[in-house]
Amino acid sequence: MKPLRVGIVGVGAIGGHLAGVLLSGQTDVTLCLRHRHVETFQTQGLQVQYTSQADEVVAQKFAPTQFHLHTLDSLPDVDLLILTIKTQHWPALLKQWIAAATHLPPVILCLQNGVGFHEQVANDLQLHFPKNLPEVLGGMVPFNVVFEAGIYRQSSLGPYYFSKNESVQVDRLKQHLKKAKFSFVEQENFLGFQWTKLLLNLNNSINALSGDSLNDQIANSNFRRVFAQAMQEGLRVAHKKNIQLEKIQGLSPQTMLHLLRLPRFLFLPLLKFVFRIEKNSRTSMAQDFLARRPTEIETLNGFVVTEGESLQIPTPINRFLVEEVRKVEAAAFSDEVLMSARQALTQRGSEL
């Protein structure tokens, strides 16, 4: 049998991590990059560090000859294409595909935060590529990855999640993940899982605005109260929409909400034994802040605000978080505005 050929579009933290895991599982991997990033991988290769199913830390380095490089102008000939781009970058990528009259692969797997992105991709492709329509699947990444010192390093635990499907290509993907000893979970109620992940990701903006590591931020009582209230608003919206929420790593959103509201002296021990967050871990939005690049705030807290408006459910905390992130972005992430945002966040938490 020929090796599975996988293309990864968007080699940020998650894309780089996934590439390394798949290379560990002897997959034929092609990284699809912007022109300015090609040279970096040509000279430096790829380094990854992750935790296996056996809780063992796996660290590997791959030479440039062990994978392929491709620019985003068109798509490589692969069996499976994995999108790890931010949702806001999809329209520009779609335009490139249309302009190049790209031949699409048989299966596309979307690994994004938020709800329903894979359905948007499927609808857009059906409109523009009706004669070459791939199967579009949803996936989710419940753990954090940081890119530090040239290494894509998994900084919190968890498996990949995929929507339940019978695709031959995705089945082969799972076999390669098994070879790399990396866990995954098939999720039948994928919408409910997406919503649960969305509720957890409402903390991304809080972590970014705080300027702290994820551990320090979640240990801060004021910031934790803001997170709990943002999650409570999201839960009201989800219940109104009759979403059947799922557990992530054994925790339901309701349990998480209860834990967040515990007194500090009871909550702090849970950071080590329940949440298992690495000391210097940060959310993806916090990493966007550090890199001074646009965030996906509209996909997360902004989505809750929009859905709340349509259902006439107030979402003042999520609206506050959206407004603060927008201020920071509009000010080009200036130190003065960042400090002001942290102060506003602290003040809001003290009032709850």
C-alpha positions in Angstrom: 0.0 0.0 0.0 1.3 3.5 -0.9 1.9 5.8 2.1 -0.8 8.2 3.0 -0.1 11.6 1.4 -1.2 14.4 3.7 -1.0 18.1 3.0 -1.1 20.6 5.9 -2.2 24.2 5.1 -1.2 26.6 7.8 2.0 25.6 9.6 1.4 27.6 12.8 1.5 25.9 16.2 -1.1 23.2 15.5 0.0 22.6 11.9 3.6 22.2 12.9 2.7 19.9 15.8 0.5 17.7 13.6 3.2 17.6 10.9 5.7 16.3 13.4 3.3 13.7 14.9 2.4 12.4 11.4 6.1 12.2 10.3 6.7 10.2 13.5 4.0 7.8 12.2 5.8 7.5 8.8 3.3 9.6 6.8 4.2 11.4 3.5 3.7 15.0 4.7 3.6 18.2 2.5 3.7 21.6 4.3 1.7 24.2 2.4 3.3 27.6 3.2 3.5 31.2 2.3 6.6 32.0 0.1 8.4 33.8 2.9 8.3 30.7 5.2 9.6 28.1 2.7 13.3 29.0 3.2 13.0 28.6 7.0 11.9 25.0 6.7 14.4 24.3 3.9 17.2 25.2 6.2 16.0 24.3 9.7 13.7 21.3 9.1 11.0 20.6 11.7 11.3 19.8 15.5 8.4 18.6 17.6 7.8 17.6 21.2 4.6 15.9 22.3 3.2 13.5 24.9 2.4 10.0 23.8 -0.6 7.8 24.8 1.7 6.3 27.5 2.4 9.8 28.9 6.0 9.7 27.5 7.5 12.8 26.1 8.5 12.3 22.5 11.0 14.7 21.0 12.0 14.4 17.3 13.8 16.4 14.7 13.1 16.0 10.9 15.4 17.1 8.2 14.1 19.0 5.2 14.5 15.9 3.1 12.0 14.0 5.2 9.0 16.1 4.1 7.8 18.2 1.2 7.3 22.0 0.8 4.6 23.7 -1.3 3.5 27.3 -1.6 -0.2 28.3 -1.1 -0.6 29.4 -4.7 -2.0 25.9 -5.5 -2.5 22.6 -3.8 -0.2 19.5 -3.8 -1.4 16.2 -5.1 -2.4 14.5 -1.7 -5.0 12.1 -0.4 -5.9 14.2 2.5 -5.6 18.0 3.1 -5.7 19.3 6.6 -6.6 23.0 7.2 -5.1 24.5 10.4 -5.4 28.1 9.3 -7.3 30.6 11.4 -10.9 31.0 10.2 -10.4 34.6 9.2 -7.8 33.5 6.6 -10.2 31.2 4.8 -11.7 33.7 2.3 -8.2 34.7 1.0 -7.2 31.1 0.7 -10.4 30.2 -1.2 -9.7 33.1 -3.6 -6.3 31.6 -4.3 -7.7 28.2 -5.1 -10.4 29.7 -7.4 -7.8 31.8 -9.2 -5.5 28.8 -9.7 -8.4 26.5 -10.8 -7.0 24.1 -8.2 -7.8 20.4 -8.3 -9.0 19.6 -4.8 -8.0 16.4 -2.8 -10.7 13.8 -2.1 -10.9 14.7 1.6 -10.4 17.9 3.6 -10.2 17.9 7.4 -10.7 21.2 9.2 -9.0 21.7 12.6 -10.3 25.1 13.8 -11.7 26.7 16.9 -15.3 27.8 16.9 -18.5 26.2 15.6 -19.4 25.1 12.1 -16.3 26.1 10.1 -16.1 22.8 8.2 -19.7 23.3 7.1 -18.8 26.8 5.8 -15.8 25.3 3.9 -18.1 22.6 2.4 -20.7 25.2 1.3 -18.0 27.5 -0.3 -16.4 24.6 -2.1 -19.8 23.3 -3.4 -20.4 26.8 -4.8 -17.1 27.2 -6.6 -16.0 23.6 -7.2 -19.2 21.7 -7.9 -17.5 19.2 -10.2 -14.5 18.5 -7.9 -16.2 18.4 -4.5 -14.2 16.8 -1.7 -15.6 15.3 1.5 -15.2 18.0 4.2 -14.8 16.8 7.8 -14.6 18.5 11.1 -11.9 18.0 13.7 -10.8 19.7 16.9 -7.7 20.2 19.0 -8.3 20.5 22.8 -4.7 21.0 23.8 -2.3 23.9 23.5 0.9 24.0 21.4 3.6 26.6 21.6 6.4 27.4 19.1 9.5 28.2 21.1 13.2 28.0 20.2 12.3 26.4 16.9 10.3 23.6 18.5 6.6 22.9 18.2 5.9 21.8 21.7 2.6 20.4 23.1 2.1 22.3 26.4 -1.1 20.7 27.7 -2.5 17.2 27.3 -5.3 15.8 25.1 -6.0 13.8 21.9 -7.2 15.0 18.5 -10.9 14.8 17.9 -12.6 13.9 14.6 -16.2 13.9 13.6 -17.5 10.3 13.2 -17.1 9.2 9.5 -16.3 6.3 7.3 -13.7 8.0 5.1 -10.9 5.7 3.9 -8.4 8.6 4.0 -9.3 9.6 7.6 -9.2 6.0 8.7 -5.6 5.8 7.3 -4.8 9.1 9.1 -5.9 7.5 12.4 -3.6 4.5 11.7 -0.7 6.8 11.2 -1.5 8.6 14.5 -1.5 5.2 16.1 2.0 4.5 14.7 3.1 7.7 16.3 1.5 6.6 19.6 -0.7 9.7 19.6 -4.3 9.4 20.7 -7.5 10.5 19.0 -11.2 10.3 19.7 -14.0 9.9 17.2 -17.0 12.1 18.2 -20.5 11.2 17.0 -22.1 14.4 18.4 -19.5 16.7 16.9 -21.7 19.8 17.2 -22.1 19.3 20.9 -18.3 18.8 21.2 -17.6 22.0 19.2 -19.8 23.9 21.6 -18.1 22.5 24.6 -14.7 23.4 23.2 -16.1 26.9 22.3 -17.1 27.4 26.0 -13.6 26.5 27.1 -12.1 28.8 24.5 -13.9 31.8 25.8 -10.9 32.0 28.2 -8.6 32.6 25.2 -9.3 36.3 25.2 -9.0 36.5 29.0 -5.6 34.9 28.9 -4.5 37.2 26.1 -5.7 40.4 27.8 -4.2 39.3 31.1 -0.7 39.1 29.7 0.0 36.1 32.1 0.8 32.5 31.5 -2.3 30.3 31.4 -1.5 28.9 34.9 -1.1 32.3 36.4 -4.1 33.7 34.7 -6.5 30.9 35.8 -5.1 31.1 39.3 -6.1 34.8 39.5 -9.5 35.0 41.2 -10.6 38.1 39.3 -9.7 36.6 35.9 -11.3 33.3 36.8 -14.6 35.0 37.7 -14.7 36.6 34.3 -14.1 33.2 32.7 -16.9 31.6 34.7 -19.3 34.4 33.8 -18.4 34.3 30.1 -18.9 30.5 30.2 -22.3 30.9 32.0 -23.5 33.2 29.2 -22.4 30.7 26.6 -24.1 27.9 28.4 -27.4 29.9 28.4 -27.1 30.3 24.6 -26.2 26.6 24.1 -29.2 25.5 26.2 -31.5 27.8 24.3 -30.4 26.3 21.1 -30.9 22.8 22.5 -27.3 21.8 22.0 -26.4 18.5 23.7 -23.0 19.4 25.2 -20.2 16.8 25.5 -17.5 16.2 28.0 -13.8 17.0 27.1 -11.3 14.8 28.9 -14.0 13.7 31.4 -15.1 17.2 32.3 -18.5 18.7 31.3 -18.9 22.5 31.0 -21.1 22.5 34.0 -18.4 20.7 36.1 -15.8 23.1 34.8 -18.0 26.1 35.7 -18.4 24.7 39.3 -14.6 24.2 39.6 -13.9 27.8 38.4 -16.1 29.2 41.1 -14.4 27.3 43.9 -12.4 29.4 46.5 -8.8 30.0 45.6 -7.4 27.7 48.3 -9.5 24.8 46.9 -9.0 25.6 43.2 -5.2 26.0 43.1 -4.5 22.3 43.8 -6.7 21.4 40.8 -4.3 23.2 38.4 -1.8 20.4 38.8 -4.0 17.4 39.3 -7.0 18.1 37.1 -6.1 20.7 34.5 -2.4 19.6 34.0 -1.4 22.8 32.3 2.3 23.4 31.7 3.9 26.2 33.6 4.4 28.6 30.7 1.5 27.6 28.5 -0.5 30.3 26.8 -3.7 30.2 24.7 -3.5 30.7 20.9 -4.9 34.2 21.2 -2.3 35.1 23.8 0.3 33.9 21.3 -1.4 36.1 18.7 -1.0 39.1 21.0 2.7 38.4 21.5 3.2 38.1 17.8 1.0 41.3 17.2 -1.3 39.6 14.7 -5.1 39.6 14.3 -7.0 37.3 16.6 -10.0 35.0 16.1 -12.1 36.9 18.7 -15.1 37.0 16.4 -15.1 33.2 16.1 -15.1 32.8 19.9 -16.6 35.4 22.2 -18.0 37.3 19.2 -19.9 34.2 18.2 -21.5 33.9 21.6 -22.5 37.6 21.4 -24.0 37.2 17.9 -25.9 34.1 18.9 -27.1 35.7 22.1 -28.4 38.7 20.2 -30.4 36.4 17.8 -31.9 34.6 20.8 -32.4 37.8 23.0 -30.0 36.5 25.6 -27.7 39.1 27.2 -24.0 38.4 27.0 -22.4 41.4 28.6 -19.1 39.8 29.7 -18.4 38.3 26.3 -19.3 41.6 24.7 -16.8 43.3 27.0 -14.1 40.9 26.1 -14.7 41.4 22.4 -14.6 45.2 22.8 -11.3 45.0 24.8 -9.6 42.7 22.2 -10.8 45.0 19.4 -9.3 48.0 21.2 -5.9 46.2 21.6 -5.9 45.2 17.9 -6.9 48.7 16.8 -4.0 50.2 18.8 -1.5 47.8 17.2 -1.0 46.0 20.5 0.6 49.0 22.1 1.9 48.5 25.7 -0.3 51.3 27.0 -3.5 49.9 25.6 -2.5 46.4 26.8 -2.0 47.7 30.3 -5.3 49.5 30.2 -7.0 46.3 29.0 -5.5 44.3 31.9 -6.7 46.9 34.4 -10.2 46.8 32.9 -10.3 43.0 33.1 -9.2 43.1 36.7 -11.8 45.7 37.5 -14.5 43.7 35.8 -13.6 40.5 37.7 -13.6 42.3 41.0 -17.2 43.5 40.4 -18.5 40.0 39.8 
